Amino acid sequence: MKLASIAGLSLFVAGLAGPVAAQPADMNKTLHTYFEAPESGFDPAKYSDHYSGEVNSSIFESLLAYDYLARPQTLVPRLSDLPQVLDDGKTFIFKIRPGIYFADDPVFKGKKREVVATDVIYTIQRIVDPNSRGAPWDFMFKGKVIGLDEKIEAAKNKPFDFDKPIEGLKALDKYTVQIKLKRTDYNLPYIMAAPATGVVAREAIEAYGENSEAHPVGTGPYMLKSWQRRNRIILVANPNYRGFQYKPVSGPGIEVDQAIAKQLEGKTFPRIGTIDIRVIETPQASWLSFQSAQLDIHPRLGNNYSKIVAPGNELSPKYKEMGWRYFREAEADITYYMFNMDDKVVGGNSLERIALRRAIALSYNQAKELSIIRNGQGLPAQSPLAPQINGYDPNFKNVLGRYSPSRGNALLDKFGYKDCDGDGLREQPGCKPLTITYMASTGADGRDQEELLLKGFGAIGIKLEIVKMNFSDLLKNRQSGTYQFAGGAWGQDYPDAENFMQLLYGPNAGPVNESRFRNKDFDKLYEQIAAEPQSEARNERLRQMSRIVAAYVPWIYNVNRIRTHIAHPWVSGYKPHPDNMPHWYYLDVDVEKQRAATSK
């Protein structure tokens, strides 16, 4: 049967129109934007940081995509048509659209290289290959595709065997891919829209080897022109790109921003020849860059500057007169503090360790972070889930999440965390030294959060040390488990609760489940919700999973962020998407207005 609204998914055949006569983007047009933290590299299988993903989403294309303006998020065709679904959600058949080509690259020896079914099979296998920097995205397919786990296991001791056929991944013909699963998974179409599943060419990956991250070769609207690591990235329009015209989806319950749709109407995309991305790690510097028109758009404005731009959450008259465009919305993400559950001091499930983590959670003042540090730019996170995804319950409350240092101190007293040497700080049971190390990034302005943590730890008599490093190194330490206590954040890869709960699933312990939380009851519930469609029974299982996490405290929930985004008046087509990807290829700039602003 055709996948139209199975299991509550929203999918429509309209959206990105079929290929049109390719119209080269105007190379005289440049969009200037920024990242607030450094990227890692541009190989979809190797890197999981958000900023690398933003670039990858414009260089590589997945089989499916989300309609740009439709809310709620709605899947549409991209490299393939929407899939056929058989066997109650255990078999999916994708038909790749003929005539889609990779960007020109020397590895193709002067020939046009068309995307075919075997490229999709190779791409999926690279995602689970442990040699792909530990396979940070393997949770998308591991344990699901028939025959794939055996290849993963074999690759722990030798190179991955990409050529050995398996039942779960087959090319039925040149353009047809069949994926067969061990169990029902109605999220697979969502997975095939995630940037990590962007299709790659095997000959390009093998030719560039360990340096594949610096030589991305995809089918998307842009190509990498230059890369100054952790400083500047320049993308240019891909002359091989087929071009497209936007036609919004329609259907019951779907809303489309008609004002933006009007700006896109009749245009062939992409319009802009160059995307110039600077890494600007301090909110003040990015704000000043936007004010001086060095940036054309400013996604994710810093909390302090959000209040300046839009006091009372409405754009200031001063900036309205200047023609600025303003967007404020809750993102499909969550921020949290996490404990390394393998650590000998804060990890484990003995009663005294659970008591320690609960006491620390009770010392965290979520309300103060929201009201003072974030200036109201967020919602108090109550569970591992985020708004705008299937399964999120806005009425669910974490009953163990109340700020109460007095209760924290009582817990610590009861379980033997005492001040043995009279210095005002507690030791572990048995009077062993107790210091907790918090690992943080040097880039973002996190001083207020750090001071809030220090004050909370001080209120329960625990010594906290803060160690800072650049974001890329912080990510490596978290994924390898060489940390004790750290901050984390997760934005949707696909808009379903399973994508968030897998962060705490025991078999994912490692680069995905960075807290290394393992709980048999949680895991059993996860396996149930991962194989069933949306329902109230599923939602109740999700709430039970949230209660388990609250009880064992591998995470301390921070906030679901509300983000402010602004754009100058010479930029058209701009609208933030819940998937938190940039979608630069829908934008256009009025060059004359842009030049006039920058020449002032």
Secondary structure as UniProt FT lines:
FT   HELIX           6..8
FT   STRAND          15..16
FT   STRAND          26..35
FT   TURN            44..46
FT   HELIX           50..59
FT   STRAND          64..66
FT   STRAND          70..71
FT   STRAND          75..77
FT   STRAND          84..86
FT   TURN            87..90
FT   STRAND          91..96
FT   TURN            98..99
FT   HELIX           106..108
FT   TURN            109..110
FT   HELIX           117..128
FT   TURN            130..134
FT   TURN            136..137
FT   HELIX           138..140
FT   TURN            141..144
FT   TURN            146..147
FT   HELIX           148..154
FT   TURN            155..157
FT   TURN            162..163
FT   TURN            167..168
FT   STRAND          169..173
FT   TURN            174..175
FT   STRAND          176..181
FT   TURN            186..187
FT   HELIX           188..191
FT   TURN            192..193
FT   HELIX           195..197
FT   HELIX           202..208
FT   HELIX           209..214
FT   STRAND          222..228
FT   TURN            229..231
FT   STRAND          232..237
FT   TURN            239..240
FT   STRAND          246..247
FT   TURN            252..253
FT   STRAND          255..256
FT   HELIX           258..264
FT   TURN            265..266
FT   STRAND          272..279
FT   HELIX           283..291
FT   TURN            292..293
FT   STRAND          297..298
FT   HELIX           303..309
FT   HELIX           311..313
FT   HELIX           317..321
FT   TURN            322..323
FT   STRAND          325..330
FT   STRAND          333..339
FT   TURN            341..342
FT   TURN            344..346
FT   HELIX           351..362
FT   HELIX           366..368
FT   HELIX           369..373
FT   TURN            375..376
FT   STRAND          378..380
FT   TURN            387..388
FT   TURN            394..395
FT   TURN            399..400
FT   HELIX           405..414
FT   TURN            415..416
FT   TURN            429..430
FT   STRAND          435..441
FT   HELIX           447..459
FT   TURN            460..461
FT   STRAND          463..469
FT   HELIX           471..480
FT   STRAND          485..491
FT   HELIX           497..501
FT   HELIX           502..504
FT   HELIX           506..508
FT   TURN            510..512
FT   TURN            514..515
FT   HELIX           520..529
FT   TURN            530..531
FT   HELIX           536..552
FT   STRAND          555..557
FT   STRAND          559..567
FT   TURN            569..570
FT   STRAND          571..572
FT   TURN            578..579
FT   HELIX           584..586
FT   STRAND          588..589
FT   HELIX           591..598
//
